[in-house]
Amino acid sequence: MDYYKQIRNITKDIPTTVVDFSIARDRTNPPTQASSNFITNKEQGDWAEDLIFRAINETSKNYVAVLDMVNLMI
C-alpha cells in the first residue's frame, strides 16, 4: 500500500466531529523561510525584552525599565 492510500485509510476513521474532510477549504501556503525566521526572531526578541525588563525592575533601585508604547507592534 502506498503512502497516499495509507493516509486515505487513516482519515476515513476520523469522526466528522473532529474534522470534516468533505468541507471545501481554501488552500494555504506554508510559511516561507523568511517569514519563519521573522516569527522565530520576534519570539526570541520578545522573550529577551521581557527578561531584561524583569531583571532591571526586580534588581535595580536606581533604574526602571519601561515599555516603549510608541514603537510597540501588535
MOPAC internal coordinates of N, CA, C and O (Angstrom, degrees):
PM7 1SCF
backbone

  N    0.0000 0     0.00 0     0.00 0    0    0    0
  C    1.4548 1     0.00 0     0.00 0    1    0    0
  C    1.5316 1   108.25 1     0.00 0    2    1    0
  O    1.2310 1   120.61 1   -48.84 1    3    2    1
  N    1.3218 1   116.44 1   131.16 1    3    2    1
  C    1.4577 1   119.24 1  -179.50 1    5    3    2
  C    1.5391 1   110.81 1   -81.92 1    6    5    3
  O    1.2310 1   121.46 1   -10.66 1    7    6    5
  N    1.3100 1   114.81 1   169.34 1    7    6    5
  C    1.4608 1   122.30 1  -175.92 1    9    7    6
  C    1.5272 1   111.99 1   -56.97 1   10    9    7
  O    1.2310 1   120.18 1   134.37 1   11   10    9
  N    1.3255 1   117.27 1   -45.63 1   11   10    9
  C    1.4642 1   121.77 1  -178.77 1   13   11   10
  C    1.5259 1   110.61 1   -57.51 1   14   13   11
  O    1.2310 1   120.32 1   134.00 1   15   14   13
  N    1.3234 1   116.99 1   -46.00 1   15   14   13
  C    1.4677 1   120.54 1  -179.19 1   17   15   14
  C    1.5202 1   111.53 1   -67.41 1   18   17   15
  O    1.2310 1   120.27 1   144.11 1   19   18   17
  N    1.3184 1   117.09 1   -35.89 1   19   18   17
  C    1.4662 1   120.03 1   177.07 1   21   19   18
  C    1.5274 1   110.59 1   -62.19 1   22   21   19
  O    1.2310 1   120.82 1   134.33 1   23   22   21
  N    1.3078 1   116.03 1   -45.67 1   23   22   21
  C    1.4772 1   120.27 1   179.45 1   25   23   22
  C    1.5209 1   110.23 1   -64.13 1   26   25   23
  O    1.2310 1   119.53 1   136.59 1   27   26   25
  N    1.3117 1   118.49 1   -43.41 1   27   26   25
  C    1.4700 1   121.78 1   178.08 1   29   27   26
  C    1.5314 1   110.89 1   -58.49 1   30   29   27
  O    1.2310 1   120.10 1   136.61 1   31   30   29
  N    1.3213 1   117.41 1   -43.39 1   31   30   29
  C    1.4608 1   121.06 1   179.27 1   33   31   30
  C    1.5224 1   111.76 1   -65.55 1   34   33   31
  O    1.2310 1   120.30 1   140.03 1   35   34   33
  N    1.3073 1   117.03 1   -39.97 1   35   34   33
  C    1.4645 1   120.75 1   179.22 1   37   35   34
  C    1.5256 1   110.29 1   -65.33 1   38   37   35
  O    1.2310 1   120.29 1   135.27 1   39   38   37
  N    1.3253 1   117.05 1   -44.73 1   39   38   37
  C    1.4621 1   119.96 1  -176.61 1   41   39   38
  C    1.5220 1   112.81 1   -69.09 1   42   41   39
  O    1.2310 1   119.50 1   157.58 1   43   42   41
  N    1.3091 1   118.56 1   -22.42 1   43   42   41
  C    1.4684 1   121.03 1   177.27 1   45   43   42
  C    1.5210 1   111.75 1   -65.38 1   46   45   43
  O    1.2310 1   120.32 1   153.27 1   47   46   45
  N    1.3365 1   116.99 1   -26.73 1   47   46   45
  C    1.4592 1   121.61 1  -178.46 1   49   47   46
  C    1.5284 1   113.65 1   -86.84 1   50   49   47
  O    1.2310 1   120.07 1   174.50 1   51   50   49
  N    1.3137 1   117.46 1    -5.50 1   51   50   49
  C    1.4658 1   120.54 1   179.73 1   53   51   50
  C    1.5258 1   108.63 1   -81.90 1   54   53   51
  O    1.2310 1   119.90 1   -56.03 1   55   54   53
  N    1.3399 1   117.80 1   123.97 1   55   54   53
  C    1.4704 1   119.82 1  -178.93 1   57   55   54
  C    1.5348 1   111.84 1   -63.78 1   58   57   55
  O    1.2310 1   120.47 1   -32.27 1   59   58   57
  N    1.3162 1   116.71 1   147.73 1   59   58   57
  C    1.4720 1   120.60 1   179.06 1   61   59   58
  C    1.5177 1   111.77 1   -67.55 1   62   61   59
  O    1.2310 1   119.89 1   164.51 1   63   62   61
  N    1.3221 1   117.81 1   -15.49 1   63   62   61
  C    1.4719 1   119.89 1   175.54 1   65   63   62
  C    1.5275 1   111.19 1   -72.12 1   66   65   63
  O    1.2310 1   120.57 1   158.39 1   67   66   65
  N    1.3333 1   116.52 1   -21.61 1   67   66   65
  C    1.4568 1   120.91 1   176.61 1   69   67   66
  C    1.5213 1   109.86 1   -87.37 1   70   69   67
  O    1.2310 1   120.72 1   126.19 1   71   70   69
  N    1.3373 1   116.24 1   -53.81 1   71   70   69
  C    1.4643 1   122.07 1   175.69 1   73   71   70
  C    1.5229 1   107.92 1  -154.49 1   74   73   71
  O    1.2310 1   121.30 1   -47.21 1   75   74   73
  N    1.3135 1   115.12 1   132.79 1   75   74   73
  C    1.4607 1   120.25 1   179.91 1   77   75   74
  C    1.5275 1   108.26 1  -104.03 1   78   77   75
  O    1.2310 1   120.94 1   -76.57 1   79   78   77
  N    1.3354 1   115.80 1   103.43 1   79   78   77
  C    1.4595 1   121.11 1  -176.91 1   81   79   78
  C    1.5225 1   112.99 1   -72.47 1   82   81   79
  O    1.2310 1   119.94 1   170.54 1   83   82   81
  N    1.3255 1   117.73 1    -9.46 1   83   82   81
  C    1.4645 1   119.71 1  -179.81 1   85   83   82
  C    1.5312 1   112.07 1   -82.03 1   86   85   83
  O    1.2310 1   120.21 1   166.62 1   87   86   85
  N    1.3322 1   117.21 1   -13.38 1   87   86   85
  C    1.4664 1   121.06 1   179.21 1   89   87   86
  C    1.5258 1   109.36 1   -79.90 1   90   89   87
  O    1.2310 1   121.03 1   -49.38 1   91   90   89
  N    1.3207 1   115.63 1   130.62 1   91   90   89
  C    1.4676 1   120.12 1   178.70 1   93   91   90
  C    1.5265 1   109.82 1   -68.38 1   94   93   91
  O    1.2310 1   120.65 1   -40.18 1   95   94   93
  N    1.3203 1   116.35 1   139.82 1   95   94   93
  C    1.4623 1   122.08 1  -179.84 1   97   95   94
  C    1.5197 1   109.54 1  -130.55 1   98   97   95
  O    1.2310 1   121.23 1   -27.59 1   99   98   97
  N    1.3288 1   115.25 1   152.41 1   99   98   97
  C    1.4624 1   120.01 1   174.03 1  101   99   98
  C    1.5201 1   108.98 1   -69.15 1  102  101   99
  O    1.2310 1   120.86 1   -38.27 1  103  102  101
  N    1.3082 1   115.96 1   141.73 1  103  102  101
  C    1.4546 1   120.34 1   177.09 1  105  103  102
  C    1.5231 1   108.48 1   -71.80 1  106  105  103
  O    1.2310 1   120.60 1   -45.29 1  107  106  105
  N    1.3078 1   116.46 1   134.71 1  107  106  105
  C    1.4642 1   120.46 1   179.19 1  109  107  106
  C    1.5054 1   110.04 1  -104.35 1  110  109  107
  O    1.2310 1   121.67 1   -19.17 1  111  110  109
  N    1.3158 1   114.42 1   160.83 1  111  110  109
  C    1.4551 1   120.20 1   178.10 1  113  111  110
  C    1.5243 1   108.82 1  -108.77 1  114  113  111
  O    1.2310 1   120.18 1   -46.17 1  115  114  113
  N    1.3176 1   117.26 1   133.83 1  115  114  113
  C    1.4701 1   118.55 1   175.53 1  117  115  114
  C    1.5230 1   108.80 1   -67.23 1  118  117  115
  O    1.2310 1   120.16 1   -26.26 1  119  118  117
  N    1.3205 1   117.30 1   153.74 1  119  118  117
  C    1.4680 1   118.15 1   179.89 1  121  119  118
  C    1.5167 1   110.78 1   -64.70 1  122  121  119
  O    1.2310 1   121.33 1   -35.26 1  123  122  121
  N    1.3058 1   115.05 1   144.74 1  123  122  121
  C    1.4603 1   119.28 1   175.84 1  125  123  122
  C    1.5215 1   108.66 1   -79.80 1  126  125  123
  O    1.2310 1   120.98 1   -13.35 1  127  126  125
  N    1.2870 1   115.74 1   166.65 1  127  126  125
  C    1.4620 1   119.55 1   178.65 1  129  127  126
  C    1.5267 1   110.35 1   -58.80 1  130  129  127
  O    1.2310 1   120.83 1   139.66 1  131  130  129
  N    1.3237 1   116.02 1   -40.34 1  131  130  129
  C    1.4681 1   119.59 1  -178.61 1  133  131  130
  C    1.5189 1   111.17 1   -64.07 1  134  133  131
  O    1.2310 1   119.81 1   134.37 1  135  134  133
  N    1.3252 1   117.97 1   -45.63 1  135  134  133
  C    1.4637 1   118.88 1  -178.38 1  137  135  134
  C    1.5198 1   110.71 1   -70.58 1  138  137  135
  O    1.2310 1   119.76 1   146.34 1  139  138  137
  N    1.3320 1   118.07 1   -33.66 1  139  138  137
  C    1.4627 1   120.77 1   176.72 1  141  139  138
  C    1.5231 1   110.40 1   -63.42 1  142  141  139
  O    1.2310 1   120.88 1   136.14 1  143  142  141
  N    1.3255 1   115.92 1   -43.86 1  143  142  141
  C    1.4639 1   119.30 1   178.26 1  145  143  142
  C    1.5111 1   110.89 1   -64.83 1  146  145  143
  O    1.2310 1   120.12 1   140.02 1  147  146  145
  N    1.3285 1   117.37 1   -39.98 1  147  146  145
  C    1.4606 1   120.35 1   179.74 1  149  147  146
  C    1.5254 1   110.16 1   -61.33 1  150  149  147
  O    1.2310 1   120.07 1   133.00 1  151  150  149
  N    1.3317 1   117.48 1   -47.00 1  151  150  149
  C    1.4610 1   121.24 1  -178.82 1  153  151  150
  C    1.5223 1   110.38 1   -62.60 1  154  153  151
  O    1.2310 1   120.49 1   135.23 1  155  154  153
  N    1.3190 1   116.67 1   -44.77 1  155  154  153
  C    1.4669 1   120.79 1   179.53 1  157  155  154
  C    1.5219 1   110.78 1   -62.71 1  158  157  155
  O    1.2310 1   120.75 1   133.86 1  159  158  157
  N    1.3279 1   116.17 1   -46.14 1  159  158  157
  C    1.4668 1   119.65 1  -179.86 1  161  159  158
  C    1.5181 1   111.81 1   -64.78 1  162  161  159
  O    1.2310 1   120.08 1   141.85 1  163  162  161
  N    1.3332 1   117.46 1   -38.15 1  163  162  161
  C    1.4612 1   120.53 1   178.26 1  165  163  162
  C    1.5156 1   110.78 1   -63.72 1  166  165  163
  O    1.2310 1   120.44 1   135.23 1  167  166  165
  N    1.3352 1   116.77 1   -44.77 1  167  166  165
  C    1.4656 1   120.71 1   178.59 1  169  167  166
  C    1.5276 1   110.72 1   -60.59 1  170  169  167
  O    1.2310 1   120.67 1   135.65 1  171  170  169
  N    1.3256 1   116.32 1   -44.35 1  171  170  169
  C    1.4621 1   119.83 1   179.73 1  173  171  170
  C    1.5302 1   110.90 1   -65.18 1  174  173  171
  O    1.2310 1   120.74 1   140.03 1  175  174  173
  N    1.3275 1   116.20 1   -39.97 1  175  174  173
  C    1.4574 1   120.12 1   178.23 1  177  175  174
  C    1.5140 1   111.95 1   -65.13 1  178  177  175
  O    1.2310 1   120.41 1   137.32 1  179  178  177
  N    1.3336 1   116.82 1   -42.68 1  179  178  177
  C    1.4665 1   120.66 1   177.98 1  181  179  178
  C    1.5264 1   110.75 1   -61.21 1  182  181  179
  O    1.2310 1   120.96 1   137.51 1  183  182  181
  N    1.3523 1   115.77 1   -42.49 1  183  182  181
  C    1.4590 1   120.60 1   178.93 1  185  183  182
  C    1.5337 1   110.42 1   -62.33 1  186  185  183
  O    1.2310 1   120.66 1   134.74 1  187  186  185
  N    1.3362 1   116.35 1   -45.26 1  187  186  185
  C    1.4576 1   120.77 1  -178.50 1  189  187  186
  C    1.5307 1   111.11 1   -65.06 1  190  189  187
  O    1.2310 1   120.10 1   138.32 1  191  190  189
  N    1.3323 1   117.42 1   -41.68 1  191  190  189
  C    1.4669 1   120.44 1   177.89 1  193  191  190
  C    1.5220 1   110.80 1   -60.59 1  194  193  191
  O    1.2310 1   120.64 1   134.19 1  195  194  193
  N    1.3262 1   116.37 1   -45.81 1  195  194  193
  C    1.4614 1   120.23 1   179.67 1  197  195  194
  C    1.5239 1   110.81 1   -61.37 1  198  197  195
  O    1.2310 1   120.42 1   138.22 1  199  198  197
  N    1.3212 1   116.80 1   -41.78 1  199  198  197
  C    1.4595 1   121.37 1   179.11 1  201  199  198
  C    1.5220 1   111.12 1   -60.97 1  202  201  199
  O    1.2310 1   120.55 1   134.26 1  203  202  201
  N    1.3348 1   116.55 1   -45.74 1  203  202  201
  C    1.4715 1   120.70 1   179.87 1  205  203  202
  C    1.5246 1   111.49 1   -65.96 1  206  205  203
  O    1.2310 1   120.26 1   135.21 1  207  206  205
  N    1.3538 1   117.11 1   -44.79 1  207  206  205
  C    1.4697 1   120.21 1   177.80 1  209  207  206
  C    1.5188 1   110.91 1   -55.54 1  210  209  207
  O    1.2310 1   120.83 1   131.26 1  211  210  209
  N    1.3249 1   116.01 1   -48.74 1  211  210  209
  C    1.4645 1   120.02 1  -177.98 1  213  211  210
  C    1.5280 1   111.31 1   -66.05 1  214  213  211
  O    1.2310 1   120.40 1   138.49 1  215  214  213
  N    1.3294 1   116.85 1   -41.51 1  215  214  213
  C    1.4673 1   119.83 1  -179.37 1  217  215  214
  C    1.5225 1   110.97 1   -61.77 1  218  217  215
  O    1.2310 1   120.22 1   135.39 1  219  218  217
  N    1.3255 1   117.18 1   -44.61 1  219  218  217
  C    1.4634 1   120.39 1   179.86 1  221  219  218
  C    1.5221 1   110.56 1   -66.55 1  222  221  219
  O    1.2310 1   120.24 1   130.93 1  223  222  221
  N    1.3285 1   117.15 1   -49.07 1  223  222  221
  C    1.4654 1   120.47 1  -175.12 1  225  223  222
  C    1.5255 1   113.31 1   -69.66 1  226  225  223
  O    1.2310 1   120.03 1   153.02 1  227  226  225
  N    1.3183 1   117.54 1   -26.98 1  227  226  225
  C    1.4651 1   119.78 1  -179.38 1  229  227  226
  C    1.5261 1   113.02 1   -87.19 1  230  229  227
  O    1.2310 1   119.86 1   161.41 1  231  230  229
  N    1.3329 1   117.87 1   -18.59 1  231  230  229
  C    1.4672 1   119.15 1  -174.53 1  233  231  230
  C    1.5227 1   114.94 1  -118.36 1  234  233  231
  O    1.2310 1   119.50 1   157.53 1  235  234  233
  N    1.3195 1   118.55 1   -22.47 1  235  234  233
  C    1.4637 1   120.20 1  -174.09 1  237  235  234
  C    1.5167 1   112.05 1   -94.99 1  238  237  235
  O    1.2310 1   121.74 1   -43.97 1  239  238  237
  N    1.3294 1   114.27 1   136.03 1  239  238  237
  C    1.4649 1   120.01 1   173.79 1  241  239  238
  C    1.5272 1   110.64 1   -99.16 1  242  241  239
  O    1.2310 1   120.51 1   168.82 1  243  242  241
  N    1.3362 1   116.63 1   -11.18 1  243  242  241
  C    1.4605 1   121.06 1  -176.29 1  245  243  242
  C    1.5267 1   113.47 1  -105.28 1  246  245  243
  O    1.2310 1   120.27 1   162.15 1  247  246  245
  N    1.3311 1   117.09 1   -17.85 1  247  246  245
  C    1.4554 1   120.61 1  -176.13 1  249  247  246
  C    1.5220 1   110.60 1  -130.82 1  250  249  247
  O    1.2310 1   121.33 1   -28.11 1  251  250  249
  N    1.3477 1   115.07 1   151.89 1  251  250  249
  C    1.4574 1   121.80 1   175.32 1  253  251  250
  C    1.5275 1   107.36 1  -131.58 1  254  253  251
  O    1.2310 1   120.58 1   -53.36 1  255  254  253
  N    1.3218 1   116.50 1   126.64 1  255  254  253
  C    1.4620 1   120.74 1   177.21 1  257  255  254
  C    1.5242 1   108.28 1   -83.58 1  258  257  255
  O    1.2310 1   120.85 1   -45.72 1  259  258  257
  N    1.3402 1   115.99 1   134.28 1  259  258  257
  C    1.4665 1   121.01 1   179.17 1  261  259  258
  C    1.5216 1   109.54 1  -126.25 1  262  261  259
  O    1.2310 1   120.87 1   -25.84 1  263  262  261
  N    1.3132 1   115.94 1   154.16 1  263  262  261
  C    1.4579 1   122.14 1   179.36 1  265  263  262
  C    1.5194 1   109.50 1   -86.59 1  266  265  263
  O    1.2310 1   120.39 1   -47.21 1  267  266  265
  N    1.3242 1   116.86 1   132.79 1  267  266  265
  C    1.4642 1   122.92 1   178.51 1  269  267  266
  C    1.5395 1   108.07 1   -81.81 1  270  269  267
  O    1.2310 1   119.92 1   -85.81 1  271  270  269
  N    1.3133 1   117.76 1    94.19 1  271  270  269
  C    1.4646 1   122.15 1  -175.97 1  273  271  270
  C    1.5293 1   112.19 1   -71.48 1  274  273  271
  O    1.2310 1   119.42 1   159.16 1  275  274  273
  N    1.3237 1   118.71 1   -20.84 1  275  274  273
  C    1.4619 1   121.59 1   179.73 1  277  275  274
  C    1.5246 1   110.27 1   -68.58 1  278  277  275
  O    1.2310 1   120.24 1   139.84 1  279  278  277
  N    1.3282 1   117.15 1   -40.16 1  279  278  277
  C    1.4613 1   121.28 1  -176.30 1  281  279  278
  C    1.5271 1   112.43 1  -100.72 1  282  281  279
  O    1.2310 1   120.14 1  -170.10 1  283  282  281
  N    1.2950 1   117.34 1     9.90 1  283  282  281
  C    1.4619 1   121.27 1  -179.63 1  285  283  282
  C    1.5235 1   110.17 1   -69.04 1  286  285  283
  O    1.2310 1   120.55 1   -50.68 1  287  286  285
  N    1.3222 1   116.55 1   129.32 1  287  286  285
  C    1.4732 1   121.43 1   177.93 1  289  287  286
  C    1.5226 1   108.56 1  -108.25 1  290  289  287
  O    1.2310 1   120.31 1   -54.24 1  291  290  289
  N    1.3032 1   117.01 1   125.76 1  291  290  289
  C    1.4594 1   121.03 1   179.20 1  293  291  290
  C    1.5040 1   108.82 1  -111.77 1  294  293  291
  O    1.2310 1   120.10 1   180.00 1  295  294  293

